[in-house]
C-alpha cells in the first residue's frame, strides 16, 4: 500500500504515482491512499493510471479528530487482515496514520517512509521517534541519508538512497525554436533558464542578481523564468532594479509537450534549491534534454550534476558565484555543448525509470526478508 496525504498532483505525488505504476507493471498489486476530502486532481490521476484507490481513507493533512480515528481504524483493519506485504508512507501525516494503525499489531506488514525534502530532516523528538519506529527510510541522496542516521538515530542499514528518475524518451534534445520565438529573443541569444514554482525558498532573487552581474558585460545573455507563484512580484522587482528587464523574461507556466520545448529552447538551466519531491526532477529533465545545469551544492542537485562535466555546482546564496558560472557558459558555446552531451548520457544511464524501479523492488525485498514487522 502506498500513502501520500495530498489531493493534488505535485512533485512528490508524481514520483509516487510513477513508482506505483512501475510496481504494477512489474506484476505487483498496489493500493493507493491520498487526500480524498479536499479538492484536487490526484485521485483522478490515480484512476486514470488504472491503479486502485482506497476511497474510504480521508488522509487529509488537516484532519478533524474524527477523521484521524476513522482512518486509523480503517487502516488497522486492512493491515490486520494481512492484505498487504508492505506499507509505504510518503508524508508526515500518512506516516503518522500508519504508525498508529500498526501499533501493537502482530504479524504486521513492515512500514517504509520516504523523506522527501530537507525540512523533513530537521531535529525533533517526534520526528526522530517516528523515523526510528519505521522499518526503513528512503531518501534521494547520500547527504540526507547521513542526516537521518546522525540526527535521528536510524540504523544505517535501514536507510536507502534511491535517486530520482526521468523519462529519457520524452525529455530529449531537439528543436526549441518555438519557446525562443515566444520569448522574442535574438537568434544568437544565450538563454539561461529556471523551471520552478516562484517562491522565496527557490532563490529566484539571488539568481536574478547573479545573472545581472554576468549579463552586464555579455549583451547576448538572457534569462527565462518559467513558472508561476507567490514570489513573482519580488522577482519582477529584482529584475527591474537590475536594469535588465528587457533580457529577463517571465514565461509563465508551461506543461506537457510545451514544457519539453521550453527545456530545448534553453542554452543552459539553473536550479538553486530542491523542489518539493527532493529528487529535483527539473534538473534531471534539463539534463535529459541535453542542457548543462548550474546547480546548488545541496541535496539531490549536488549528486545529479557532476561538477565541471555536466554543469557547475555553486553556492546558491552567493550572486557572485552564480554570475561566474553563468559567465563561463555564456562565453563558450563548445563548452555548453560538451557539458550538455555528458548530461544527457548521465540522465540515460543513471536516472532511467527502470533503474529506480529495480532499486525500489530490491529494497522492498530486503525489508521483507527481515521478517514481517521485525526490527
C-alpha positions in Angstrom: 0.0 0.0 0.0 1.3 3.5 -0.9 0.1 6.5 1.1 0.5 10.2 0.3 -1.7 12.7 2.0 -2.0 15.1 -0.9 -5.1 16.0 -3.0 -3.1 17.4 -6.0 -0.5 16.1 -8.4 2.6 17.9 -7.1 6.2 16.7 -7.5 6.0 14.1 -4.7 2.7 12.8 -6.0 4.1 12.4 -9.5 7.1 10.4 -8.1 4.7 8.2 -6.0 2.4 7.6 -9.0 5.3 6.7 -11.2 6.6 4.2 -8.6 3.1 2.7 -8.2 2.7 2.3 -12.0 6.1 0.7 -12.3 5.4 -1.8 -9.5 2.0 -2.6 -11.0 3.6 -3.2 -14.4 6.1 -5.5 -12.7 3.3 -7.7 -11.5 2.6 -6.3 -8.0 -0.8 -5.2 -6.7 -0.6 -1.6 -5.5 -3.3 0.1 -3.4 -3.1 3.9 -3.1 -4.2 6.2 -0.4 -4.5 10.0 -0.8 -6.4 13.1 0.5 -10.0 12.5 -0.6 -11.5 15.4 1.3 -10.0 18.5 -0.3 -10.5 19.4 -4.0 -7.6 18.3 -6.3 -6.7 16.1 -9.2 -4.6 13.3 -7.5 -7.5 10.9 -7.1 -8.4 11.4 -10.8 -4.8 10.8 -11.8 -4.7 7.6 -9.8 -7.9 6.4 -11.5 -6.6 7.4 -15.0 -3.4 5.3 -14.3 -5.6 2.3 -13.7 -4.5 2.0 -10.0 -6.6 1.0 -7.1 -7.5 3.9 -4.7 -8.8 3.3 -1.1 -11.6 5.8 -1.2 -12.6 5.1 2.4 -9.5 6.9 3.6 -9.7 10.6 4.2 -5.9 11.0 4.6 -6.2 14.8 4.8 -3.2 16.5 6.4 -5.5 19.0 8.1 -7.9 16.5 9.7 -10.6 16.6 12.3 -10.1 14.2 15.3 -12.9 12.1 14.0 -11.2 11.7 10.6 -8.0 10.6 12.3 -9.8 8.0 14.3 -11.7 6.8 11.2 -8.5 6.5 9.1 -6.5 4.7 11.9 -9.2 2.1 12.5 -9.8 1.6 8.8 -6.1 1.0 8.1 -5.7 -1.2 11.1 -8.4 -3.5 9.9 -6.8 -3.8 6.4 -3.3 -4.3 7.9 -4.7 -7.0 10.4 -6.2 -8.9 7.5 -2.6 -9.4 6.1 -3.9 -7.8 2.9 -0.6 -6.0 2.3 3.0 -7.2 2.2 4.4 -3.7 2.8 3.2 -0.1 3.6 5.0 2.9 2.1 4.2 6.3 3.5 5.4 9.5 1.8 4.4 12.4 4.0 4.4 13.0 7.8 0.6 12.8 8.1 0.1 9.5 6.4 3.2 8.2 8.1 1.7 9.0 11.5 -1.6 7.3 10.5 0.3 4.2 9.5 2.3 4.1 12.7 -0.9 4.4 14.8 -2.7 1.7 12.8 0.3 -0.6 13.1 0.9 -0.1 16.8 1.0 -3.4 18.7 -0.4 -5.2 15.7 1.0 -8.8 15.5 2.2 -10.1 12.1 2.0 -6.6 10.7 3.4 -5.5 7.4 6.7 -3.5 7.5 6.5 0.3 7.2 8.7 2.3 4.8 8.9 6.1 4.9 10.2 8.3 2.1 11.7 11.6 3.4 11.2 14.0 0.5 13.0 17.2 1.4 15.4 18.9 3.7 12.8 20.4 6.1 11.6 16.9 6.9 15.0 16.2 8.3 15.1 18.9 10.9 15.7 17.8 14.5 12.7 17.0 16.6 11.8 14.4 19.2 8.6 13.3 17.5 10.2 13.2 14.1 13.1 11.1 15.4 10.8 8.6 17.1 8.6 8.3 14.0 11.6 7.6 11.8 13.1 5.1 14.3 9.8 3.3 14.6 9.7 2.7 10.8 11.2 -0.4 9.4 13.1 1.5 6.7 13.6 5.0 5.3 14.1 6.1 1.7 15.9 9.3 0.7 17.1 10.8 -2.6 20.7 11.4 -1.8 23.6 10.4 0.5 23.6 13.7 2.4 20.1 13.1 3.6 21.0 9.5 4.5 23.8 10.8 6.7 21.5 13.2 8.4 18.8 10.6 9.0 21.4 8.4 10.7 23.3 11.1 12.6 20.4 13.4 13.7 17.6 10.9 14.2 19.4 7.7 15.2 18.1 5.4 12.5 20.4 2.5 11.9 22.3 3.0 8.6 21.2 -0.4 7.2 17.6 0.8 7.3 18.2 3.9 5.2 18.4 3.6 1.5 19.3 6.2 -1.2 17.1 5.9 -4.3 17.7 8.7 -6.7 15.1 10.3 -9.0 14.2 9.3 -12.5 13.5 11.0 -15.8 11.7 9.8 -18.9 14.5 9.9 -21.4 12.2 9.1 -24.3 10.1 12.2 -23.6 12.7 14.7 -22.4 15.1 14.6 -25.4 17.3 17.1 -27.2 15.5 18.8 -30.0 14.2 22.0 -31.5 13.4 24.7 -29.0 12.7 27.5 -31.6 9.0 27.8 -30.6 10.0 28.7 -27.0 12.7 31.1 -28.1 10.2 32.7 -30.6 7.7 33.1 -27.7 10.5 34.9 -25.7 11.2 37.1 -28.7 15.0 36.8 -28.2 17.6 37.3 -30.9 18.7 34.2 -32.8 22.2 34.5 -31.3 20.9 35.0 -27.7 22.3 32.7 -25.0 19.3 31.8 -22.9 19.6 30.6 -19.3 16.5 29.4 -17.6 14.9 28.1 -14.4 11.7 25.9 -14.4 10.2 26.1 -11.0 7.4 27.4 -8.9 8.3 31.0 -8.0 8.5 31.3 -4.2 11.2 32.7 -1.9 12.8 29.4 -1.0 13.6 28.7 -4.7 16.0 31.6 -4.6 14.9 33.4 -7.8 16.1 36.7 -6.5 19.7 35.7 -6.0 19.5 34.1 -9.4 18.4 37.4 -11.0 21.3 39.2 -9.1 23.8 36.7 -10.2 22.6 36.8 -13.8 22.8 40.6 -13.8 26.4 40.5 -12.8 27.3 38.3 -15.7 24.9 39.9 -18.2 26.3 43.4 -17.6 29.3 42.6 -19.9 27.5 39.9 -22.0 24.8 41.5 -24.1 23.7 38.2 -25.7 22.8 36.7 -22.3 19.1 36.3 -21.5 17.3 34.7 -18.5 13.9 32.9 -18.8 11.9 32.3 -15.6 9.4 29.6 -16.3 6.7 29.1 -13.7 4.4 31.0 -11.5 3.9 31.6 -7.8 3.5 33.9 -4.9 7.1 35.1 -5.1 6.8 36.6 -8.6 6.3 40.3 -7.6 9.6 40.3 -5.7 11.4 38.7 -8.6 10.0 41.2 -11.0 11.2 44.0 -8.7 14.7 42.4 -8.6 14.6 42.3 -12.4 13.5 46.0 -12.6 16.3 47.0 -10.2 18.9 45.1 -12.3 18.2 47.4 -15.3 17.9 44.3 -17.5 14.2 43.9 -17.7 14.4 43.6 -21.5 16.6 40.5 -21.0 14.8 38.8 -18.1 11.7 37.1 -19.4 8.8 35.8 -17.3 7.4 32.9 -19.3 4.6 31.7 -17.0 3.6 28.1 -16.6 4.4 25.6 -19.3 3.4 21.9 -19.2 3.2 18.8 -21.4 5.0 19.0 -24.8 5.4 22.7 -24.4 7.5 22.1 -21.2 9.8 19.9 -23.2 10.1 22.6 -25.8 11.0 25.1 -23.1 13.9 23.0 -21.9 15.0 22.6 -25.5 14.9 26.3 -26.0 17.4 27.0 -23.2 21.2 27.1 -23.7 21.7 26.2 -20.0 19.5 25.6 -17.0 19.9 26.8 -13.4 18.5 25.4 -10.1 19.4 26.9 -6.7 17.1 24.9 -4.4 15.5 21.5 -4.3 11.9 21.0 -5.4 9.0 19.6 -3.4 9.9 16.0 -4.2 13.5 16.2 -3.2 14.6 14.3 -6.3 15.0 17.6 -8.3 13.3 16.3 -11.4 13.7 19.6 -13.2 17.4 19.2 -13.1 17.1 15.7 -14.5 14.7 16.8 -17.2 17.0 19.6 -18.3 20.0 17.1 -18.4 17.9 14.6 -20.4 17.2 17.4 -22.9 21.0 17.8 -23.3 21.4 21.0 -21.3 24.2 21.9 -18.9 23.0 22.7 -15.5 24.2 25.2 -12.9 23.0 23.9 -9.6 23.3 24.4 -5.8 25.7 22.3 -3.9 22.9 20.8 -1.9 20.8 17.6 -1.7 20.0 15.7 -4.8 21.1 18.5 -7.1 24.7 18.1 -5.9 24.6 14.4 -6.8 22.8 14.8 -10.1 25.3 17.3 -11.5 28.9 16.3 -12.0 30.8 19.5 -11.4 32.8 20.5 -14.5 31.4 17.6 -16.5 27.7 18.1 -16.8 27.4 21.5 -15.3 28.6 23.5 -12.3 27.9 23.3 -8.6 27.8 26.7 -6.8 26.9 28.4 -3.6 23.2 29.2 -4.1 23.2 32.3 -1.8 26.2 34.0 -3.4 25.3 36.0 -6.6 29.0 36.3 -7.5 29.5 32.6 -7.8 26.2 32.3 -9.7 27.4 35.1 -12.0 30.7 33.5 -12.6 29.2 30.2 -13.7 26.7 31.9 -16.0 29.5 33.9 -17.5 31.7 30.9 -18.1 28.9 29.1 -20.0 27.7 32.3 -21.8 31.2 32.7 -23.3 31.8 29.2 -24.7 29.3 27.5 -26.9 31.5 24.5 -27.3 31.7 24.0 -23.6 27.9 24.3 -23.3 27.5 21.6 -25.9 30.1 19.2 -24.3 28.5 19.5 -20.9 25.0 19.1 -22.4 26.0 15.9 -24.2 27.6 14.5 -21.0 24.4 15.4 -19.0 22.2 13.6 -21.5 24.4 10.4 -21.2 24.2 10.6 -17.4 20.4 11.0 -17.4 20.1 8.0 -19.7 22.5 5.8 -17.7 21.9 6.8 -14.0 18.4 8.1 -13.8 16.4 5.8 -16.0 12.9 4.9 -14.6 13.7 1.1 -14.8 16.9 1.6 -12.7 14.8 3.3 -10.0 12.2 0.5 -10.1 14.9 -2.1 -9.7 16.4 -0.4 -6.7 13.0 0.1 -5.1 11.9 -3.5 -5.6 15.3 -4.8 -4.3 15.0 -2.6 -1.2 11.4 -3.8 -0.6 12.6 -7.4 -0.9 15.4 -6.9 1.6 13.0 -5.3 4.1 10.5 -8.2 3.7 13.3 -10.8 4.1 14.0 -9.5 7.6 10.6 -10.7 8.7 7.2 -9.1 8.9 7.3 -6.3 11.4 10.6 -7.3 13.0 13.3 -4.7 13.8 
